[in-house]
């Protein structure tokens, strides 16, 4: 078995890539995490900066609260020169804005979950026409998208938020860029990037290219990059150099407020509740789900995606009744781990494996990894609780790291793990 474990299956919490096109738009998950962190820090200032717009079809009250988040490919806020620099294509060549990302954030208190609707999902839209869901916004604005999502899923939508290319770029610039370490170079003319391998700080333009690149591997690889960027972006916001820097926080809050448009019923208190629920996004504690889909074609041969039944309806039902938010704390026997020795101490991985097996964990593999100074517990998106459970049972002082490149809990041992066991 590889260190990354086996790929997840079905529609359980996972980063799902099947049947997706242009998944650059998954960058919205990261942007939303940053926006919510900022709103939690300075909600009144951010609220005063956020444009409001009337949105038809929204439901009043209810629990859980559902916020429909749209990532628009609108070039609004970009000059023609900026469009060329960012390799987004010119607005008059694109032919109108569409929603390439459609996410539903469902929350109750601090518990939250995200549901993604693929842009090519073949549905009946608000005007009775049948076609891709991402066209709904261009038919009759955000209200049409709200009505379409409600019709497809049976889920009430209480609030609406929208982000554009310019908003994403401005957020990255406001935090002073985002630090990423690349295992190999990435070059894509269409995305406007030519990045070397190694650690580097991406500015807004390079960050936009990084999450949009789509010609170097498959959909899963792209989504992994975007999830990786999410965590890097959230970490930048949480850094003391950002939070304790009044000038940077002021700039970030202003940019966050200007990057987001929300419905006119979402006031400061509502934004505060949204921010409270969104804390888990920055920590990696929120599970991401995708509507189960089956590839198909239109009469003209164009590729589309159809909801897979009964799996899609079962998932919608768990969001409707709030069951999706009720995740029990894991037990050791439910957690599979791989133990890798990076401490330079012979036999340490085997000793730790025996320790964990004695406490009920399923140790699936033992091996070696690159030398490291401190033990780390790496976990997939949405599985921090399992990683925390493991970390509590390890000697030393392990760190906990989310990684979109693993699908099981991985322990990378440092010298601190060589203490008393």
PEMO-V514243 format. One record per pair of residues at least 12 apart in sequence whose C-alpha atoms are under 8 Angstrom apart, sorted by sequence separation. I is the first residue (numbers start at 1). J is the second residue. If there is no record, write none. Layout:
I;J + I;J
//
This chain:
103;115 + 104;116 + 120;132 + 121;133 + 127;139 + 133;145 + 136;148 + 184;196 + 185;197 + 293;305 + 294;306 + 388;400 + 75;88 + 103;116 + 119;132 + 120;133 + 121;134 + 184;197 + 193;206 + 293;306 + 294;307 + 339;352 + 353;366 + 377;390 + 387;400 + 102;116 + 103;117 + 119;133 + 120;134 + 146;160 + 182;196 + 183;197 + 184;198 + 192;206 + 211;225 + 293;307 + 294;308 + 339;353 + 377;391 + 75;90 + 101;116 + 102;117 + 118;133 + 119;134 + 133;148 + 182;197 + 183;198 + 210;225 + 211;226 + 292;307 + 293;308 + 75;91 + 101;117 + 102;118 + 181;197 + 182;198 + 193;209 + 210;226 + 291;307 + 292;308 + 350;366 + 384;400 + 74;91 + 101;118 + 102;119 + 127;144 + 181;198 + 182;199 + 191;208 + 192;209 + 193;210 + 292;309 + 349;366 + 101;119 + 126;144 + 142;160 + 181;199 + 191;209 + 211;229 + 349;367 + 384;402 + 100;119 + 125;144 + 126;145 + 180;199 + 181;200 + 191;210 + 292;311 + 293;312 + 349;368 + 397;416 + 99;119 + 125;145 + 179;199 + 180;200 + 292;312 + 396;416 + 397;417 + 126;147 + 179;200 + 180;201 + 191;212 + 291;312 + 375;396 + 377;398 + 379;400 + 381;402 + 395;416 + 396;417 + 74;96 + 75;97 + 125;147 + 126;148 + 179;201 + 180;202 + 191;213 + 375;397 + 376;398 + 377;399 + 378;400 + 379;401 + 380;402 + 381;403 + 387;409 + 395;417 + 396;418 + 74;97 + 125;148 + 178;201 + 179;202 + 190;213 + 191;214 + 374;397 + 375;398 + 376;399 + 377;400 + 378;401 + 379;402 + 380;403 + 381;404 + 386;409 + 394;417 + 395;418 + 396;419 + 73;97 + 74;98 + 124;148 + 177;201 + 178;202 + 291;315 + 337;361 + 339;363 + 374;398 + 375;399 + 376;400 + 377;401 + 378;402 + 379;403 + 380;404 + 395;419 + 72;97 + 73;98 + 177;202 + 178;203 + 188;213 + 336;361 + 337;362 + 338;363 + 374;399 + 376;401 + 378;403 + 380;405 + 395;420 + 72;98 + 73;99 + 177;203 + 188;214 + 335;361 + 336;362 + 337;363 + 338;364 + 339;365 + 340;366 + 341;367 + 342;368 + 380;406 + 395;421 + 72;99 + 73;100 + 176;203 + 177;204 + 188;215 + 332;359 + 333;360 + 334;361 + 335;362 + 336;363 + 337;364 + 338;365 + 339;366 + 340;367 + 341;368 + 342;369 + 344;371 + 379;406 + 380;407 + 71;99 + 72;100 + 124;152 + 188;216 + 332;360 + 333;361 + 334;362 + 336;364 + 337;365 + 338;366 + 339;367 + 340;368 + 341;369 + 342;370 + 343;371 + 378;406 + 379;407 + 380;408 + 70;99 + 71;100 + 72;101 + 123;152 + 178;207 + 187;216 + 332;361 + 333;362 + 340;369 + 341;370 + 342;371 + 343;372 + 379;408 + 380;409 + 70;100 + 71;101 + 173;203 + 186;216 + 332;362 + 341;371 + 342;372 + 343;373 + 379;409 + 70;101 + 71;102 + 172;203 + 173;204 + 378;409 + 379;410 + 69;101 + 70;102 + 102;134 + 172;204 + 377;409 + 378;410 + 69;102 + 70;103 + 101;134 + 171;204 + 377;410 + 378;411 + 68;102 + 69;103 + 100;134 + 170;204 + 377;411 + 378;412 + 68;103 + 69;104 + 99;134 + 169;204 + 172;207 + 376;411 + 377;412 + 68;104 + 69;105 + 98;134 + 99;135 + 168;204 + 169;205 + 375;411 + 376;412 + 67;104 + 68;105 + 98;135 + 356;393 + 375;412 + 376;413 + 66;104 + 67;105 + 99;137 + 169;207 + 375;413 + 376;414 + 66;105 + 67;106 + 98;137 + 169;208 + 374;413 + 375;414 + 66;106 + 98;138 + 168;208 + 372;412 + 374;414 + 375;415 + 65;106 + 66;107 + 97;138 + 372;413 + 373;414 + 374;415 + 375;416 + 64;106 + 65;107 + 96;138 + 352;394 + 372;414 + 373;415 + 374;416 + 375;417 + 28;71 + 64;107 + 65;108 + 165;208 + 369;412 + 371;414 + 372;415 + 373;416 + 374;417 + 63;107 + 64;108 + 63;108 + 25;71 + 235;282 + 234;282 + 180;229 + 234;283 + 231;282 + 335;386 + 180;232 + 231;283 + 179;232 + 231;284 + 178;232 + 178;233 + 330;385 + 329;385 + 330;386 + 329;386 + 332;389 + 178;236 + 331;389 + 332;390 + 330;389 + 172;233 + 175;236 + 175;237 + 349;413 + 355;421 + 175;242 + 352;421 + 338;408 + 340;410 + 342;412 + 343;413 + 344;414 + 345;415 + 348;418 + 337;408 + 338;409 + 339;410 + 340;411 + 341;412 + 342;413 + 343;414 + 344;415 + 336;408 + 337;409 + 338;410 + 339;411 + 340;412 + 341;413 + 342;414 + 343;415 + 28;101 + 175;248 + 336;409 + 337;410 + 338;411 + 339;412 + 340;413 + 341;414 + 342;415 + 343;416 + 345;418 + 174;248 + 335;409 + 337;411 + 339;413 + 343;417 + 25;100 + 26;101 + 343;418 + 25;101 + 23;100 + 174;251 + 175;252 + 22;100 + 68;146 + 174;252 + 171;252 + 174;255 + 171;255 + 58;143 + 170;255 + 171;256 + 56;142 + 57;143 + 170;256 + 55;142 + 56;143 + 57;144 + 55;143 + 56;144 + 58;146 + 76;164 + 78;166 + 167;255 + 171;259 + 57;146 + 68;157 + 75;164 + 76;165 + 77;166 + 167;256 + 170;259 + 56;146 + 57;147 + 66;156 + 67;157 + 68;158 + 70;160 + 72;162 + 74;164 + 75;165 + 76;166 + 66;157 + 67;158 + 68;159 + 69;160 + 70;161 + 71;162 + 72;163 + 73;164 + 74;165 + 75;166 + 167;258 + 168;259 + 65;157 + 66;158 + 67;159 + 68;160 + 69;161 + 70;162 + 71;163 + 72;164 + 73;165 + 167;259 + 65;158 + 66;159 + 67;160 + 68;161 + 69;162 + 70;163 + 71;164 + 72;165 + 166;259 + 167;260 + 288;381 + 67;161 + 69;163 + 287;381 + 288;382 + 164;259 + 286;381 + 287;382 + 163;259 + 164;260 + 285;381 + 286;382 + 287;383 + 59;156 + 61;158 + 163;260 + 284;381 + 285;382 + 20;118 + 21;119 + 58;156 + 59;157 + 60;158 + 162;260 + 163;261 + 284;382 + 285;383 + 20;119 + 21;120 + 58;157 + 59;158 + 161;260 + 162;261 + 284;383 + 285;384 + 20;120 + 57;157 + 58;158 + 59;159 + 161;261 + 162;262 + 284;384 + 285;385 + 58;159 + 161;262 + 160;262 + 161;263 + 87;190 + 88;191 + 159;262 + 160;263 + 87;191 + 159;263 + 55;160 + 86;191 + 87;192 + 86;192 + 159;265 + 85;192 + 159;266 + 284;402 + 86;205 + 85;205 + 86;208 + 87;209 + 86;209 + 28;163 + 31;168 + 28;168 + 31;171 + 153;313 + 155;316 + 154;316 + 153;316 + 109;273 + 155;319 + 112;277 + 155;320 + 110;276 + 111;277 + 112;278 + 154;320 + 107;274 + 109;276 + 110;277 + 109;277 + 110;278 + 112;280 + 108;277 + 110;279 + 111;280 + 107;277 + 110;280 + 231;402 + 114;286 + 116;288 + 118;290 + 121;293 + 132;304 + 113;286 + 114;287 + 115;288 + 116;289 + 117;290 + 118;291 + 112;286 + 113;287 + 114;288 + 115;289 + 116;290 + 117;291 + 111;286 + 112;287 + 113;288 + 114;289 + 115;290 + 116;291 + 228;403 + 113;289 + 115;291 + 228;404 + 227;404 + 225;404 + 224;404 + 224;405 + 122;304 + 121;304 + 122;305 + 123;306 + 27;211 + 120;304 + 121;305 + 122;306 + 26;211 + 120;305 + 121;306 + 122;307 + 25;211 + 121;307 + 24;211 + 25;212 + 118;305 + 24;212 + 23;212 + 24;213 + 22;212 + 24;214 + 23;214 + 22;214 + 23;219 + 30;226 + 26;223 + 30;227 + 33;230 + 21;219 + 24;222 + 29;227 + 20;219 + 23;222 + 24;223 + 27;226 + 30;229 + 31;230 + 34;233 + 38;237 + 23;223 + 26;226 + 27;227 + 30;230 + 34;234 + 37;237 + 18;219 + 26;227 + 29;230 + 30;231 + 33;234 + 17;219 + 18;220 + 24;226 + 27;229 + 31;233 + 17;220 + 27;230 + 30;233 + 34;237 + 16;220 + 30;234 + 49;254 + 17;223 + 51;257 + 46;253 + 50;257 + 51;258 + 15;223 + 45;253 + 46;254 + 49;257 + 50;258 + 53;261 + 55;263 + 15;224 + 45;254 + 48;257 + 49;258 + 50;259 + 51;260 + 52;261 + 53;262 + 54;263 + 55;264 + 46;256 + 47;257 + 50;260 + 51;261 + 52;262 + 53;263 + 54;264 + 42;253 + 46;257 + 50;261 + 51;262 + 52;263 + 53;264 + 113;324 + 50;262 + 52;264 + 113;325 + 106;319 + 112;325 + 38;252 + 39;253 + 111;325 + 38;253 + 108;325 + 38;256 + 107;325 + 47;267 + 35;256 + 47;268 + 35;257 + 44;268 + 47;271 + 43;268 + 43;271 + 43;272 + 39;271 + 40;272 + 39;272 + 40;275 + 39;275 + 40;276 + 36;274 + 37;275 + 36;275 + 36;276 + 37;278 + 36;278 + 37;279 + 36;279 + 33;278 + 37;282 + 33;279 + 33;281 + 34;282 + 33;282 + 30;282 + 64;320 + 64;321 + 64;322 + 63;322 + 14;287 + 15;288 + 16;289 + 13;287 + 14;288 + 15;289 + 16;290 + 19;293 + 13;288 + 14;289 + 15;290 + 18;293 + 19;294 + 13;289 + 19;295 + 12;289 + 11;289 + 11;290 + 11;291 + 11;292 + 19;305 + 11;311 + 11;315 + 3;338 + 3;365 + 1;364 + 1;365 + 15;381 + 14;381 + 14;382 + 13;382 + 8;407 + 7;407 + 4;405 + 5;406 + 6;407 + 4;406 + 5;407 + 6;408 + 3;406 + 4;407 + 5;408 + 4;408 + 4;410 + 3;410
//
